[in-house]
């Protein structure tokens, strides 16, 4: 009971967090408003931007200009947003998905998602660490973003990887750049007729959902064909999101040391005992199950989705505030090269996986 109380208390903000959280909340609400307004002002021509992207960009601008002068007063609240609020946001992400939606696209979509996720992550890790010699943390974050659900996966993996803020920002940048290109390229290729010989409209939706980085980008690429394709694409994408919990658990196990302090090899069970289980990811699965089995008022679901959007945006804004441009410059172009290679893999390799599974 004491452990449970301590855990709950850990997620309750205290007086020292107040000022920083207020600033982060104001910044995130502004980004949410700006995202809606940009779409309205441009009559929908500005596509693919999200409040998460705007939040990290605005946060970085302020973080490298104004924020350092006030960091002493704000750092506690900003740190709370990057940590506890981030975990809450991942938990509430479950209100965006039900198992009924999963069943609607069939087992082939689940298999395709699993194969794309696994192959993309492993290939990213091998190329990043072995060939490009990028540091392990940055490589793992880029792999998480490319293989699962973009920025949300990057920031969900951060507590497990324990990465520095600028490395998270670098990984998010690859998601934004190459996910936005994919969002525009996929419909272009489909309307040119280059994809039809291999994929029908339904299969194109699964291909889009299984290989494009961000949920918002999938929405654009799918609906560019028609609404039904858009729905298939989004459901396929959300299945990838559901795989976040087991992915983080496996990642946590992989990152545990395989030897003790005296250099002695540890058994499998001893390594399992060392794993710090990312409980927030499994609570996300519980929320999905509750959302599936318990009837909920539409107004409540809508409110929870809006709350989750605010929490995710707060986490990204806080991340931007603590990201130093000098550290990003120091990382060089290698992370972008890795992101570009994985972008090509998702198009070609992901396409081959889709065609192969669909033909079975």
NORDA-V382944 format. One record per residue. RES is the residue in three letters. OMEGA is omega in radians with two decimals (999 if undefined). Layout:
BEGIN
<<RES,OMEGA> <RES,OMEGA>>
END
This chain:
BEGIN
<<UNK,3.12> <UNK,3.13> <UNK,3.12> <UNK,3.13> <UNK,3.12> <UNK,3.14> <UNK,3.13> <UNK,3.13> <UNK,3.13> <UNK,-3.11> <UNK,3.10> <UNK,3.13> <UNK,3.12> <UNK,-3.06> <UNK,-3.09> <UNK,3.13> <UNK,-2.88> <UNK,-3.03> <UNK,3.14> <UNK,-3.14> <UNK,3.11> <UNK,3.12> <UNK,3.14> <UNK,3.12> <UNK,3.13> <UNK,3.12> <UNK,-3.12> <UNK,3.10> <UNK,3.09> <UNK,-3.14> <UNK,3.08> <UNK,3.10> <UNK,-3.11> <UNK,3.13> <UNK,3.11> <UNK,-3.08> <UNK,3.13> <UNK,3.11> <UNK,3.14> <UNK,-3.11> <UNK,-3.08> <UNK,-3.08> <UNK,3.08> <UNK,-3.10> <UNK,3.06> <UNK,-3.04> <UNK,3.05> <UNK,3.05> <UNK,3.06> <UNK,3.11> <UNK,3.13> <UNK,3.11> <UNK,-3.14> <UNK,-3.10> <UNK,-3.11> <UNK,3.11> <UNK,3.12> <UNK,3.11> <UNK,3.13> <UNK,3.10> <UNK,3.14> <UNK,-3.11> <UNK,-3.13> <UNK,3.11> <UNK,-3.00> <UNK,-2.98> <UNK,-3.11> <UNK,3.14> <UNK,-3.08> <UNK,-3.02> <UNK,-3.11> <UNK,-3.13> <UNK,-3.00> <UNK,-2.96> <UNK,-3.13> <UNK,3.13> <UNK,3.11> <UNK,3.09> <UNK,3.09> <UNK,3.13> <UNK,3.14> <UNK,-3.07> <UNK,-3.02> <UNK,-3.13> <UNK,3.06> <UNK,-3.12> <UNK,3.08> <UNK,-3.13> <UNK,3.11> <UNK,3.10> <UNK,-3.07> <UNK,3.09> <UNK,-3.13> <UNK,3.11> <UNK,3.14> <UNK,-3.03> <UNK,3.01> <UNK,3.09> <UNK,3.08> <UNK,3.09> <UNK,3.13> <UNK,-3.11> <UNK,-3.06> <UNK,-3.13> <UNK,3.04> <UNK,-3.09> <UNK,-3.13> <UNK,3.13> <UNK,3.10> <UNK,3.13> <UNK,3.13> <UNK,3.12> <UNK,-3.10> <UNK,-3.13> <UNK,3.11> <UNK,3.13> <UNK,-3.06> <UNK,-3.09> <UNK,-3.12> <UNK,-3.11> <UNK,-3.11> <UNK,3.12> <UNK,3.10> <UNK,-3.10> <UNK,-3.11> <UNK,-3.13> <UNK,-3.09> <UNK,-3.06> <UNK,-3.05> <UNK,-3.02> <UNK,-3.09> <UNK,3.11> <UNK,3.06> <UNK,-3.12> <UNK,-3.00> <UNK,-3.09> <UNK,-3.14> <UNK,3.14> <UNK,3.13> <UNK,-3.14> <UNK,3.10> <UNK,3.10> <UNK,3.13> <UNK,-3.12> <UNK,-3.11> <UNK,-3.00> <UNK,-3.05> <UNK,-3.00> <UNK,2.99> <UNK,-3.03> <UNK,-3.14> <UNK,3.11> <UNK,3.11> <UNK,-3.10> <UNK,3.05> <UNK,-3.13> <UNK,-3.07> <UNK,3.12> <UNK,3.13> <UNK,-3.11> <UNK,-3.09> <UNK,-3.09> <UNK,3.07> <UNK,-3.03> <UNK,-3.07> <UNK,3.11> <UNK,3.06> <UNK,-3.13> <UNK,3.10> <UNK,3.14> <UNK,3.11> <UNK,3.14> <UNK,3.13> <UNK,3.11> <UNK,-3.10> <UNK,-3.07> <UNK,-3.01> <UNK,3.04> <UNK,3.12> <UNK,3.09> <UNK,-3.14> <UNK,-3.12> <UNK,3.14> <UNK,-3.06> <UNK,-3.06> <UNK,3.12> <UNK,3.12> <UNK,3.13> <UNK,-3.12> <UNK,-3.10> <UNK,3.04> <UNK,3.14> <UNK,-3.09> <UNK,-3.09> <UNK,-3.05> <UNK,3.13> <UNK,-3.08> <UNK,-3.04> <UNK,2.99> <UNK,-3.05> <UNK,3.13> <UNK,-3.14> <UNK,3.06> <UNK,3.10> <UNK,3.12> <UNK,3.10> <UNK,3.14> <UNK,-3.11> <UNK,-3.07> <UNK,-3.03> <UNK,3.11> <UNK,-2.94> <UNK,-2.96> <UNK,3.08> <UNK,-3.13> <UNK,3.13> <UNK,3.09> <UNK,3.12> <UNK,-3.12> <UNK,-3.07> <UNK,-3.14> <UNK,-3.10> <UNK,3.06> <UNK,3.07> <UNK,2.98> <UNK,-3.04> <UNK,-3.13> <UNK,3.10> <UNK,3.10> <UNK,3.13> <UNK,3.10> <UNK,-3.13> <UNK,-3.10> <UNK,3.13> <UNK,3.10> <UNK,3.11> <UNK,-3.11> <UNK,3.01> <UNK,3.05> <UNK,3.12> <UNK,3.14> <UNK,-3.14> <UNK,-3.13> <UNK,-3.08> <UNK,3.10> <UNK,3.10> <UNK,-3.12> <UNK,3.11> <UNK,3.11> <UNK,3.12> <UNK,3.12> <UNK,3.10> <UNK,-3.12> <UNK,-3.10> <UNK,3.07> <UNK,-3.12> <UNK,3.14> <UNK,3.09> <UNK,-3.14> <UNK,-3.10> <UNK,3.13> <UNK,3.07> <UNK,-3.12> <UNK,3.14> <UNK,3.12> <UNK,3.09> <UNK,3.13> <UNK,-3.10> <UNK,3.10> <UNK,3.08> <UNK,3.10> <UNK,-3.13> <UNK,3.14> <UNK,-3.03> <UNK,3.01> <UNK,-3.02> <UNK,3.10> <UNK,-3.02> <UNK,-3.11> <UNK,3.14> <UNK,3.14> <UNK,3.02> <UNK,3.03> <UNK,3.12> <UNK,3.11> <UNK,3.12> <UNK,3.09> <UNK,-3.14> <UNK,3.11> <UNK,3.13> <UNK,3.14> <UNK,-2.94> <UNK,-3.09> <UNK,3.11> <UNK,-3.12> <UNK,3.09> <UNK,-3.13> <UNK,-3.13> <UNK,3.12> <UNK,3.12> <UNK,-3.13> <UNK,3.14> <UNK,-3.13> <UNK,3.08> <UNK,3.11> <UNK,3.11> <UNK,3.14> <UNK,3.10> <UNK,3.12> <UNK,-3.10> <UNK,3.11> <UNK,-3.13> <UNK,3.08> <UNK,-3.14> <UNK,-3.13> <UNK,3.11> <UNK,3.11> <UNK,3.10> <UNK,3.12> <UNK,-3.14> <UNK,-3.06> <UNK,3.13> <UNK,-3.14> <UNK,-3.10> <UNK,3.14> <UNK,3.13> <UNK,3.10> <UNK,3.10> <UNK,-3.12> <UNK,-3.13> <UNK,3.09> <UNK,-3.04> <UNK,-3.05> <UNK,3.10> <UNK,3.10> <UNK,3.08> <UNK,3.11> <UNK,3.11> <UNK,3.13> <UNK,3.13> <UNK,-3.13> <UNK,3.03> <UNK,3.11> <UNK,3.12> <UNK,-3.12> <UNK,3.13> <UNK,-3.03> <UNK,-3.14> <UNK,3.10> <UNK,3.10> <UNK,3.13> <UNK,3.09> <UNK,3.13> <UNK,-3.12> <UNK,-3.13> <UNK,-3.13> <UNK,-3.10> <UNK,-3.11> <UNK,-3.12> <UNK,999>>
END
